[in-house]
Amino acid sequence: MPEVSPTQDPNCRLGASDVERIKLLIVEDDADQRQLIRETLEDRFGAGTVVCAESITAALQRNLSDFDLILTDYNLPDGTGMELLSHIRQCCKTPVIIVTGENVGHIATEAVRKGATDYVVKFGDYLFTIPLVVEKNLAVANMERENEQLRANLQQKNTELERSLTREKELAATDPLTGLYNRRHFGRVLEQLFAECERVDADMSCVMIDLDGYKQLNDSCGHAVGDQLLTVAGKVITANLRKMDVAARYGGDEFVVLLPHTTAPEAARVAQRIREDFRQGSALVLRRNEGVTMSVGIASRRGNSPSSAEQLVIMADAALYCAKAAGRDRAITHEPLSHI
């Protein structure tokens, strides 16, 4: 069974190792009462554990958050213990015990409502009671701090877990080389975007892209250069898209782009920019004047009336096949065929 420290159990007295770190503040204007309370507490918690102040002004000159607990009289020369309590609550969560000769029920209720953790009446053997009340409040405050730390740790772990899960989802949906979506995730996004465009009767274009002569370059220049070309393609495609557009690496050196609310002629202009930018970027990778060209196929919802999202992609892929068969380095729109 795990050991319970004295500060965790309100019924257990604090040991010598605990009093070393305790710092108490007494706010009391009556010098005799102040000295009696101080001696009582230092007899229990050790010499030097108590600091005294005779007024609100004197108390506020100290860093109140440095204290483990504060005891304050209700009637002070420059205000009331309630006013001091309000000041304390504005700057820290240090436990506050009201110690007063006012044996009035509504004052105790008000004190607790405003944030006091306890209330002691100066009557009878109250000096015997004070150390026990202080011990109890210190133990409760310690447990509250531990619980708060546990909550903070739990929140941090939850935040880290959420970030980790988000990152895992991103990795599961993303092609690591190009930074574009992978084919699997693209399939889910395709159905969603197609359904949205159907619902509002908006056009949507699909652009299929293939790098011309990529296999030969990959074989002759090496896989490292081939990967660089794919990376450049991913960056070029991303740079020419809007936030609503979606691009994916469809497989090998083939890419697919979805352009919602975009006609086939508008998609053709986007494809042209991508082709030109990639030709320049790939030339830098290959360190030669001529870069790698692209073949492109385009299909649109309004222009080709596909029955499904999948058929839209099939139509764009068919147009890509025509572009490659016609000599590559061109973009062709699916039926009617038009060269760009």
GISUL-V529468 format. One record per pair of residues at least 4 apart in sequence whose ideal C-beta (glycine too) atoms are under 8 Angstrom apart, sorted by the first residue. I is the first residue (numbers start at 0). GAP is how many residues later the second one is. Records with the same first field share a line. If there is no record, write none. Layout:
# GISUL-V529468
I = GAP / GAP
This chain:
# GISUL-V529468
3 = 4 / 5 / 8
4 = 4 / 13
5 = 6 / 7 / 8 / 9 / 12 / 133
6 = 7 / 11 / 131 / 132 / 135 / 136
7 = 4 / 131 / 134 / 135 / 138
8 = 130
9 = 125 / 126 / 129 / 130
11 = 127
12 = 122
13 = 4 / 5 / 8 / 31 / 121 / 124
14 = 4
15 = 4 / 30
17 = 4
18 = 25 / 26 / 27 / 30
19 = 26
20 = 47
21 = 23 / 24 / 27 / 46 / 47 / 116
22 = 26 / 28 / 43 / 44 / 45
23 = 17 / 21 / 25 / 26 / 27 / 43 / 44 / 45 / 46 / 47 / 110
24 = 25 / 26 / 27 / 28 / 34 / 37 / 39 / 42 / 44 / 45 / 46
25 = 8 / 11 / 12 / 15 / 24 / 25 / 26 / 27 / 44 / 45 / 46
26 = 25 / 26 / 27 / 28 / 29 / 31 / 32 / 43 / 44 / 45 / 46 / 49 / 54 / 57
27 = 5 / 6 / 9 / 24 / 26 / 43 / 44 / 45 / 71
28 = 5 / 25 / 26 / 44 / 46 / 47 / 48
29 = 4 / 43
30 = 4 / 23
31 = 4
32 = 4 / 40 / 89
33 = 4 / 18 / 20
34 = 4
35 = 4 / 91
36 = 4 / 34 / 62 / 90 / 93
37 = 4 / 12 / 14
38 = 4
39 = 4 / 87 / 88 / 90 / 91
40 = 4 / 8 / 9 / 89 / 90 / 93
41 = 4 / 5 / 6 / 7 / 8
42 = 88
43 = 87 / 90 / 91
44 = 4 / 5 / 86 / 89
50 = 11 / 16
52 = 5 / 6 / 8 / 9
53 = 4 / 23
54 = 4 / 21 / 22 / 23
55 = 4 / 20 / 22 / 23 / 27 / 28 / 31
56 = 4 / 21
57 = 4
58 = 5 / 11 / 13 / 25
59 = 4 / 24 / 27
61 = 4 / 5
63 = 6 / 23 / 24 / 27 / 28 / 30
64 = 26 / 27 / 29
66 = 27
67 = 26 / 27 / 70 / 73
68 = 25 / 26 / 27 / 28 / 65 / 68 / 69 / 72
69 = 18 / 24 / 25 / 26 / 27
70 = 25 / 26 / 28 / 49 / 59 / 63
71 = 4 / 9 / 12 / 13 / 24 / 25 / 26 / 27
72 = 8 / 25 / 26 / 27
73 = 6 / 7 / 8 / 24 / 25 / 26 / 27 / 28 / 33 / 37
74 = 5 / 6 / 25 / 26 / 27
75 = 4 / 5 / 8
78 = 4 / 5
79 = 4
80 = 4 / 17 / 19 / 30
81 = 4 / 28 / 29 / 32
82 = 4
83 = 4
84 = 4 / 11 / 13 / 26 / 29 / 30 / 31
85 = 4 / 28 / 29
86 = 4
87 = 4 / 6 / 8 / 27
88 = 4 / 25 / 26
92 = 48
94 = 22 / 23 / 42 / 43 / 45 / 46
95 = 19 / 20 / 21
96 = 19 / 20 / 21 / 22 / 23 / 36 / 37 / 40
97 = 9 / 10 / 13 / 18 / 20 / 21 / 22
98 = 21 / 23 / 27 / 31
99 = 7 / 19 / 20 / 21 / 22
100 = 20 / 21 / 22
101 = 5 / 19
102 = 18 / 20
103 = 4
104 = 4
105 = 4
106 = 4 / 12
107 = 4 / 11
108 = 4
109 = 4
110 = 5 / 8
111 = 4 / 5 / 7
116 = 20 / 23 / 24
117 = 15 / 18 / 19
119 = 6 / 9 / 10 / 13
120 = 5
121 = 4
124 = 4
125 = 4
127 = 4
128 = 4
129 = 4
130 = 4
131 = 4
132 = 4
133 = 4
134 = 4
135 = 4
136 = 4
137 = 4
138 = 4
139 = 4
140 = 4
141 = 4
142 = 4
143 = 4
144 = 4
145 = 4
146 = 4
147 = 4
148 = 4
149 = 4
150 = 4
151 = 4
152 = 4
153 = 4
154 = 4
155 = 4
156 = 4
157 = 4
158 = 4
159 = 4
160 = 4
161 = 4
162 = 4
163 = 4
164 = 4
165 = 4
166 = 4
167 = 4
168 = 4
169 = 4
170 = 5
171 = 13
172 = 8 / 9 / 11 / 12
173 = 5 / 6 / 7 / 8 / 11
174 = 4 / 5 / 6 / 7 / 59 / 73 / 74
176 = 50 / 53 / 54 / 57 / 72
177 = 52 / 53 / 55 / 56 / 57 / 71 / 77
178 = 55 / 56 / 59
179 = 54 / 57 / 58 / 67 / 68 / 69 / 75
180 = 4 / 5 / 8 / 65 / 66 / 67 / 68
181 = 4 / 66 / 67
182 = 4 / 65 / 66 / 67 / 68
183 = 4
184 = 4 / 63
185 = 4 / 60 / 62 / 64 / 70
186 = 4
187 = 4
188 = 4 / 57 / 59 / 69
189 = 4 / 56 / 68 / 119 / 120 / 123
190 = 4 / 118
191 = 4
192 = 4 / 11 / 53 / 65 / 67 / 116
193 = 4 / 10 / 107 / 114 / 115 / 118
194 = 4 / 114
195 = 4 / 6 / 64
196 = 4 / 5 / 6 / 7 / 63 / 64 / 104
197 = 103
201 = 58 / 59 / 99
202 = 58 / 59 / 60 / 97 / 98 / 99 / 100
203 = 54 / 55 / 56 / 57 / 58 / 96 / 97 / 108
204 = 53 / 54 / 57 / 58 / 59 / 61 / 62 / 93 / 94 / 95 / 96
205 = 50 / 51 / 52 / 53 / 61 / 92 / 93 / 94 / 106 / 107 / 109 / 110
206 = 49 / 50 / 51 / 52 / 60 / 63 / 64 / 89 / 90 / 91 / 109
207 = 42 / 46 / 47 / 48 / 88 / 89 / 90 / 105 / 108 / 109 / 111 / 112
208 = 24 / 28 / 45 / 46 / 47 / 48 / 62 / 65 / 85 / 86 / 87 / 111
209 = 4 / 43 / 44 / 45 / 84 / 85 / 86 / 110 / 114
210 = 18 / 19 / 22 / 42 / 43 / 67 / 81 / 82 / 83
211 = 80 / 81 / 82 / 83 / 112 / 116 / 117
212 = 4 / 79 / 80 / 115
213 = 4 / 12 / 15 / 38 / 39 / 78
214 = 4 / 38
215 = 4
216 = 4 / 8 / 9 / 12 / 69 / 75
217 = 4 / 5 / 7 / 8
220 = 4 / 5 / 65
221 = 4
222 = 4
223 = 4
224 = 4 / 60 / 61
225 = 4
226 = 4
227 = 4 / 57
228 = 4 / 24 / 53 / 56 / 63
229 = 4 / 19 / 23
230 = 4
231 = 4 / 46 / 49 / 50 / 53
232 = 4 / 20 / 22 / 45 / 49
233 = 4 / 13 / 15 / 21
234 = 4 / 46
235 = 4 / 38 / 41 / 42 / 45
236 = 4 / 10 / 18 / 20 / 37
237 = 9
238 = 38
239 = 30 / 33 / 34 / 37
240 = 4 / 5 / 6 / 16 / 18 / 29
241 = 17
243 = 16 / 17
244 = 12 / 13 / 14 / 15
245 = 11 / 12
246 = 8 / 9 / 10 / 11
247 = 7 / 8 / 9
248 = 5 / 6
249 = 4 / 5 / 6
255 = 57 / 60
256 = 13
258 = 7 / 8 / 11
261 = 4 / 5 / 8 / 38
262 = 4 / 37 / 39 / 40
263 = 4 / 34 / 35 / 36 / 39 / 69
264 = 4
265 = 4
266 = 4 / 31 / 33
267 = 4 / 30 / 63 / 65 / 72
268 = 4
269 = 4
270 = 4 / 25 / 27 / 60 / 69
271 = 4 / 59 / 68
272 = 4
273 = 4 / 20 / 22
274 = 4 / 18 / 19 / 21 / 56
275 = 4
276 = 4
277 = 4 / 13 / 14 / 16
278 = 4 / 11 / 12 / 13 / 14 / 15
279 = 4 / 11
280 = 4 / 10
281 = 4 / 9 / 10
282 = 4 / 5 / 6 / 7 / 8 / 9
283 = 7
285 = 5 / 6
292 = 35 / 36
293 = 35
294 = 25 / 28 / 29 / 33 / 34 / 35 / 36
295 = 23 / 24 / 27 / 34 / 35 / 36
296 = 19 / 20 / 21 / 22 / 23 / 24 / 25 / 26 / 34 / 35 / 36 / 37
297 = 18 / 21 / 33 / 34 / 35 / 36
298 = 4 / 5 / 7 / 13 / 14 / 16 / 17 / 19 / 20 / 34 / 35
299 = 4 / 12 / 33
300 = 4 / 5 / 11
302 = 30 / 31 / 32
303 = 8 / 11 / 30 / 31
305 = 5 / 6 / 8 / 9
306 = 4
307 = 4
308 = 4
309 = 4
310 = 4
311 = 4
312 = 4
313 = 4
314 = 4 / 19 / 20
315 = 4 / 18
316 = 4
317 = 4 / 16
318 = 4 / 13 / 14 / 15 / 18
319 = 4 / 12
320 = 4
321 = 4 / 10 / 15
322 = 5 / 7 / 8 / 9
323 = 4
325 = 4 / 6 / 13
329 = 9 / 10
330 = 8 / 9
331 = 5 / 6 / 7 / 8
332 = 4 / 5 / 7
